[in-house]
Amino acid sequence: MTRIKEFLKKYFPLSAKGWAIFAAAMAVASALCWMLGKITSSDTHVPMIFVLAVLVVALCTEGYFYGLLAAGSSVLGVNYAFTYPYLKLDFSVYGYPLTFMTMLAVGFAVSTLTTRLKAQEKLRAESEREKMRANLLRAVSHDLRTPLTAISGSIATVLEDGGEALSKEQQRELLLDAKQDADWLCRMVENLLSITRISGGEIGRIKKQDEIVEEVFSEAVLNFRKRYSDVKISVSVPEEVLLVPMDAMLIEQVIFNLMDNARTHGRRTTGIRLYARQDGNSVAIGVEDNGVGIAPETLPHLFDGSLQLSGSGAADTTRCMGIGLSVCRSIVEAHGGRIYAENLPQGGARVEFSLPLENKGA
């Protein structure tokens, strides 16, 4: 009995959405045949319209149930309402058995095809999620080790070499560095929890609110300048206020990570340009730098968290190249946007991501 229930649930699932699609397709096909019947006396078009309706139902629903139900309903509907003798079931009409078999075959074949394609897509998506999780876990071991080592070293220096060896100002600087690294670790853990939630398919939990892009820029730049006061930052935004649905803290982290990456891995980066512009139904946000650019072999793997494992010389071993950019991609995609990177003709690199203006999934 349990196996039968599992079989029915897998191949003949029932849902309100499936019933709605079935009813809408049958209603549209019936209305179209009725209107065409007012124009022409021929009914040769009727089977083709209902075959198309069966195709739509099978494509848009899960399993076999609704496709086969549409095929059976179409056969009865065509026979009863749209072929002679009207308003009467007559299965002796010439060619009708062929129409009946054709509709059933279409329903079964398309339902089988869509069921298999959806199953393959589900497996592919799960494989991608597992790959991303594996890359993130491998990157975590690296990206968390650096600040932990720094914290341990700073505290050990103060405890072991304190007193006469270090002045109070030197002790304060070491403890301040340890605090900054600890704060970074807290942000990283929060982002890892967010990525775990996002990669589990729970995108709807991200709470979007309309935020002013310029204010998000200000917070990201302020935090960046606390760490890197030697980099000149320019901000370019439209004159009109840009309101974008987003989780401001997560998008701020994306911008910070991109700026941090530009500074750390640009090697000779002295200037960063942060910009935003409206692009149709979305807003494009970008970070440009004047560093050495991105190695061509690195670009395809820039956001998958595997760079420090690739053995490429371009893949620096300092933090944020691995998990930092993976976090960026996951957050942006969870917002319904896309992210990409390219080298600039004049030197340096640009990383740009888009955020839709429609508040979907909020």
C-alpha positions in Angstrom: 0.0 0.0 0.0 2.8 2.4 0.8 4.5 1.8 -2.5 1.2 2.4 -4.3 0.8 5.7 -2.5 4.4 6.7 -3.4 3.8 5.8 -7.0 0.6 7.8 -7.2 2.2 10.8 -5.5 5.2 10.7 -7.9 3.4 10.1 -11.2 -0.2 11.3 -10.5 0.2 14.2 -8.1 -2.9 16.4 -7.5 -2.7 20.1 -6.9 -4.8 23.2 -7.1 -2.5 24.6 -9.7 -2.9 21.5 -11.8 -6.6 21.7 -11.7 -6.6 25.4 -12.5 -4.3 24.8 -15.6 -6.5 22.0 -16.8 -9.7 24.0 -16.4 -8.3 27.1 -18.1 -6.9 25.1 -21.0 -10.2 23.3 -21.6 -12.2 26.5 -21.3 -10.0 28.4 -23.7 -10.1 25.6 -26.2 -13.9 25.3 -25.9 -14.4 29.1 -26.3 -12.1 29.2 -29.3 -13.9 26.3 -31.0 -17.3 27.9 -30.3 -16.2 31.2 -31.8 -14.7 29.6 -34.9 -18.0 27.5 -35.2 -19.8 30.8 -35.7 -17.6 31.8 -38.6 -17.2 28.5 -40.5 -19.3 25.3 -40.9 -16.3 23.1 -40.9 -15.2 21.3 -37.8 -11.8 20.0 -38.9 -10.0 22.6 -36.8 -11.6 21.3 -33.5 -9.4 18.3 -32.9 -6.3 20.3 -33.5 -7.3 22.9 -31.0 -8.0 20.4 -28.4 -4.7 18.5 -29.2 -2.9 21.8 -28.5 -4.8 22.2 -25.2 -3.7 18.7 -24.2 -0.2 19.6 -25.1 -0.3 22.8 -22.9 -1.8 20.9 -20.0 0.8 18.2 -20.2 3.7 20.7 -20.4 2.5 22.9 -17.5 1.5 20.3 -15.0 3.3 17.6 -12.9 3.0 13.9 -13.6 0.6 12.1 -15.9 -2.8 12.7 -14.4 -3.7 16.1 -15.9 -2.3 15.3 -19.3 -4.3 12.1 -19.5 -7.4 13.8 -18.0 -7.2 16.5 -20.6 -6.9 14.0 -23.4 -9.9 12.1 -22.2 -12.0 15.2 -21.6 -11.0 16.6 -25.0 -12.2 13.4 -26.7 -15.5 13.5 -25.0 -15.9 17.3 -25.5 -15.0 17.1 -29.2 -17.4 14.2 -29.7 -20.3 15.7 -27.7 -20.2 19.4 -28.4 -18.2 20.2 -31.5 -18.7 17.3 -34.0 -21.8 16.1 -35.8 -24.2 14.9 -34.4 -24.1 17.8 -31.9 -24.9 17.4 -28.2 -24.7 13.6 -28.5 -22.0 11.1 -27.9 -21.4 9.0 -31.1 -18.2 7.0 -31.3 -19.1 5.6 -34.7 -18.1 8.8 -36.6 -15.5 8.1 -39.3 -12.0 8.9 -38.1 -13.0 9.5 -34.5 -11.1 6.4 -33.0 -7.9 7.8 -34.6 -8.6 11.2 -33.0 -9.2 9.5 -29.7 -5.9 7.6 -29.9 -4.0 10.6 -31.1 -5.1 12.7 -28.1 -4.3 10.0 -25.6 -0.9 9.4 -27.2 -0.1 13.2 -27.1 -1.1 13.4 -23.5 0.9 10.4 -22.4 4.0 11.2 -24.5 4.2 14.8 -23.5 3.5 14.0 -19.8 6.2 11.4 -19.9 8.7 13.8 -21.5 8.0 16.7 -19.2 8.1 14.4 -16.1 11.6 13.1 -17.2 12.9 16.6 -18.0 11.7 17.9 -14.7 13.3 15.0 -12.9 16.6 15.6 -14.7 16.4 19.3 -13.9 15.8 18.6 -10.3 18.8 16.3 -10.2 20.9 18.9 -12.0 19.9 21.6 -9.6 20.6 19.4 -6.6 24.0 18.6 -8.1 24.8 22.3 -8.5 23.7 23.0 -4.9 25.9 20.1 -3.6 28.8 21.4 -5.7 28.4 24.9 -4.3 28.2 23.6 -0.8 31.4 21.6 -1.3 33.2 24.6 -2.7 32.0 26.8 0.2 33.1 24.3 2.8 36.5 24.0 1.2 36.8 27.8 1.0 35.6 28.2 4.6 38.7 26.3 5.9 40.9 28.9 4.2 38.9 32.1 4.7 38.3 31.5 8.4 41.9 30.3 9.2 43.5 33.7 8.3 41.5 35.9 10.8 41.6 33.2 13.5 45.4 33.0 13.2 45.7 36.8 13.3 43.4 37.0 16.4 45.4 34.3 18.2 48.7 35.9 17.3 47.6 39.4 18.5 46.3 38.1 21.8 49.4 35.9 22.3 51.7 38.9 21.7 49.9 41.0 24.2 49.8 38.3 26.8 53.4 36.9 26.4 55.3 40.0 25.3 53.3 42.7 27.1 54.5 44.8 29.9 57.8 46.4 29.2 58.1 44.9 25.7 55.0 46.7 24.3 53.7 50.1 24.9 50.0 50.6 25.8 49.5 52.1 22.3 51.0 49.0 20.6 48.9 46.7 22.8 45.8 48.8 21.9 46.6 48.4 18.2 47.0 44.7 18.4 43.8 44.3 20.4 42.0 46.6 17.9 43.2 44.4 15.0 42.0 41.3 16.8 38.6 43.0 17.4 38.3 43.9 13.7 39.1 40.3 12.7 36.6 39.0 15.2 34.0 41.4 13.7 34.8 40.1 10.3 34.4 36.5 11.5 30.9 37.4 12.9 29.9 38.8 9.5 31.2 35.8 7.7 29.3 33.4 10.0 26.1 35.4 9.4 26.7 35.2 5.7 27.4 31.5 5.8 24.0 31.0 7.6 22.4 33.1 4.9 24.0 31.1 2.1 22.9 27.9 3.8 19.4 29.1 3.8 19.6 30.4 0.2 21.2 27.2 -1.1 18.4 25.2 0.5 15.9 26.8 -1.8 14.4 29.0 0.9 14.8 32.2 -1.1 11.4 33.5 0.0 12.8 34.1 3.6 14.9 37.0 2.3 13.0 40.0 3.4 13.3 42.8 0.8 12.4 46.4 1.4 12.8 49.4 -0.8 16.2 50.9 0.0 18.0 53.9 -1.3 21.0 52.7 -3.2 23.1 55.7 -2.2 22.6 55.0 1.5 23.7 51.3 1.0 26.8 52.6 -0.9 27.6 55.0 2.0 27.5 52.2 4.6 29.7 49.9 2.4 32.2 52.6 1.7 32.3 53.6 5.4 33.1 50.1 6.4 35.7 49.7 3.7 37.5 52.9 4.6 37.9 51.7 8.1 40.1 48.9 6.8 41.7 50.5 3.7 42.2 54.2 4.0 44.9 54.2 1.3 42.4 53.5 -1.6 40.6 56.4 -3.3 36.9 55.7 -3.7 34.6 57.5 -6.2 30.8 57.0 -6.2 28.6 57.6 -9.3 24.8 57.5 -8.9 22.0 59.1 -10.9 20.6 62.4 -9.8 17.2 60.8 -9.1 16.8 58.6 -6.1 17.1 54.9 -6.8 14.8 52.8 -4.7 15.5 49.1 -5.0 13.9 46.1 -3.2 16.7 44.4 -1.3 18.0 43.0 1.9 20.2 46.0 2.6 22.7 44.2 4.9 23.3 41.4 2.4 23.7 43.7 -0.5 26.0 45.9 1.6 28.1 42.8 2.2 28.2 42.1 -1.6 29.5 45.5 -2.3 32.0 45.3 0.5 33.3 41.9 -0.6 33.7 43.2 -4.2 35.6 46.3 -3.1 37.7 44.2 -0.7 38.5 41.8 -3.5 39.4 44.7 -5.9 41.8 46.1 -3.3 43.3 42.8 -2.2 43.7 41.0 -5.5 44.1 44.0 -7.8 47.7 44.1 -6.3 48.3 47.7 -7.3 44.8 49.0 -6.9 44.8 52.7 -5.8 41.3 53.7 -6.9 37.9 52.1 -6.9 34.8 53.4 -8.6 31.4 52.4 -7.3 28.4 53.1 -9.5 24.7 52.4 -10.0 22.4 53.0 -12.9 18.9 52.0 -13.9 18.8 49.5 -16.7 15.2 48.8 -17.8 13.4 46.9 -15.0 16.5 46.5 -13.0 19.4 48.4 -11.4 23.0 47.7 -12.3 25.6 48.1 -9.5 29.2 47.8 -10.3 32.7 48.0 -8.8 35.6 49.0 -11.0 39.3 49.2 -10.0 42.6 50.2 -11.6 44.5 47.1 -10.6 46.1 44.4 -12.7 42.8 42.9 -13.8 41.7 39.3 -13.7 43.5 36.4 -15.4 41.4 35.0 -18.3 41.6 31.5 -17.0 40.2 32.7 -13.6 37.1 34.5 -14.9 35.0 31.3 -15.5 35.6 30.2 -11.8 35.5 33.6 -10.2 32.2 33.0 -8.3 32.2 29.3 -7.6 34.5 29.3 -4.5 37.1 27.1 -6.0 39.9 29.6 -6.9 42.3 28.8 -4.1 42.1 25.2 -5.1 42.8 25.7 -8.8 46.5 26.1 -8.5 46.4 29.2 -10.6 48.9 31.9 -9.7 46.1 34.4 -10.2 44.1 32.8 -7.4 45.6 34.6 -4.4 45.6 32.7 -1.1 44.3 35.6 0.9 40.8 35.7 2.1 37.7 36.8 0.2 38.7 35.4 -3.2 37.1 32.1 -2.5 34.0 32.3 -0.2 33.7 36.1 -0.5 32.7 36.0 -4.2 30.7 32.8 -3.8 28.7 34.7 -1.2 28.2 37.6 -3.6 26.8 35.4 -6.3 24.5 33.5 -4.0 23.1 36.7 -2.5 22.6 38.4 -5.9 20.9 35.3 -7.4 18.7 35.0 -4.3 17.5 38.5 -5.1 16.7 37.5 -8.6 19.7 39.2 -10.2 22.9 38.2 -12.0 26.6 39.0 -11.5 29.5 38.9 -13.9 33.1 40.2 -14.2 35.2 41.4 -17.0 38.6 43.2 -17.6 38.6 46.8 -18.6 40.4 47.9 -21.8 42.3 50.6 -19.9 43.4 48.1 -17.2 41.8 46.9 -14.1 38.5 45.0 -13.7 34.8 45.5 -13.4 32.3 43.3 -11.4 28.7 44.2 -12.0 25.5 42.8 -10.7 21.8 43.5 -11.3 18.9 43.8 -8.9 15.3 43.7 -10.2 13.1 46.6 -9.4 10.1 44.3 -8.9 9.8 43.1 -5.3 9.4 39.4 -6.1 9.8 36.8 -3.5 9.8 39.4 -0.7 
